[in-house]
Amino acid sequence: MFSGKILTAAAAALIAVTAGAQSALVPRALSLMNGVESAQSRTFTETSLYGYIDGGAELYLEYGFDTLLVTELVIEGNDIKAEVYRMKDPEAAFGIFSVSRFRCNGGAKLTEHICRSAYQLQFCKGPYYVSIINDTGSADDQKLSGDLARLLIDNIAEPPFDPGSFYTGVLDEETMRGAVLVRGPLGIYNGIPVLSDKLGKATGYSALLIRQGADTIASLWFKNDFAAEQFLRAAKLQTGSGKDAVGSDSAVSVVSARHIIITF
C-alpha cells in the first residue's frame, strides 16, 4: 500500500512529463499537497484549445493565450479539477480573470486578485489564470480548493497584475473588484457588453475599465501610434479632448500618443 506522499510525488512526476514546456508549477504545488490519491493531466495549445472549450477559445486567444494544463485530481476521496492557463503576460491573465469572476464570496485573500464561490475558486498572478473546480460545493471541498490555490500561488514567482500603468494613483480594493481588462470585442462583450457599440471595433489595445460613481472610465493603451490614430479617426476626434462619435455622453482625453482615456 503506497502512502499519500508517495502517490503525490508520483502524480507530480507524471504531470511534469505531460505538461511539457508549460512549467513545473503544478508538480511543485502537488508535491506539497497532502492526500493526493491520483492525478491525470492534459495539456492544450493554441491549436488544441478549441477541443477543450469549443466556442470559448477565441476569447482566450484574443487576450493572448500560451498553454493550458488541466489536472483532474482525487484528494482525500474528493474530485478536484485545476485549470492552469498560462497567458502571454499578467495583463492577459487579469483580463481573463476579470471577465470570468462571478458572485465572489469572501475568504482569505491569498493573492491580490481572487474570487471564491462554493464550486469554484479563481485567481490570477503573474501570467497565470487559475480555475479550481470541485463537485460538491461542500466546506471540505472548498478547503481543499483553497489549500491547492495557496500552494500554486506560493510557487508563482511573478507579481500580480498592477493597474498602475493605466491609472495614476492607487485604485482601491472595491474599484479593482469590479475592474475589467479587455483587448478586443470579445472581452468587451463578456465584460461590459453595453460598451460593445462604442469600443467593439477598436483593435490593437489593452483597456482597463473601472467604475467611478455613475461613470465608466476606460483607460486604453494602444500597441503603437498608428493603432491609436486609427481609433481616433474612426471616432472622428482630433488630438486633444472632446465629445464625439464614441458617444455624445462620452468625454475623450488623449493623454499621450498611445494612451487615451474615455469617460462614459
Number of C-alpha atoms within 10 A of each C-alpha: 3 8 10 17 17 13 18 25 18 19 21 26 17 15 25 19 12 15 23 11 10 19 13 16 21 25 22 19 21 24 19 16 18 16 18 25 20 19 21 15 21 14 21 18 14 15 9 14 21 14 11 14 11 10 10 12 17 17 20 21 15 16 23 20 23 18 23 24 24 23 21 18 21 16 20 15 11 16 17 23 20 23 20 24 24 23 24 17 17 20 27 28 28 29 27 29 24 26 20 14 20 13 8 15 11 10 11 8 10 16 16 15 19 24 25 22 17 16 17 23 23 25 26 30 25 22 23 29 24 26 23 24 22 21 14 14 14 12 11 13 22 23 12 22 24 20 15 22 23 15 19 21 20 14 14 16 10 12 13 20 19 15 17 10 11 18 14 8 9 11 15 8 11 9 13 18 16 14 23 24 28 29 25 21 20 19 25 23 18 17 23 17 15 11 15 18 13 16 19 16 11 19 16 16 19 22 25 23 25 21 17 10 6 7 11 16 20 25 22 24 24 22 14 13 14 13 18 24 17 14 21 19 13 13 18 12 18 12 15 11 15 14 17 15 14 21 15 10 10 18 16 23 17 19 15 13 15 17 21 23 22 20 19 18
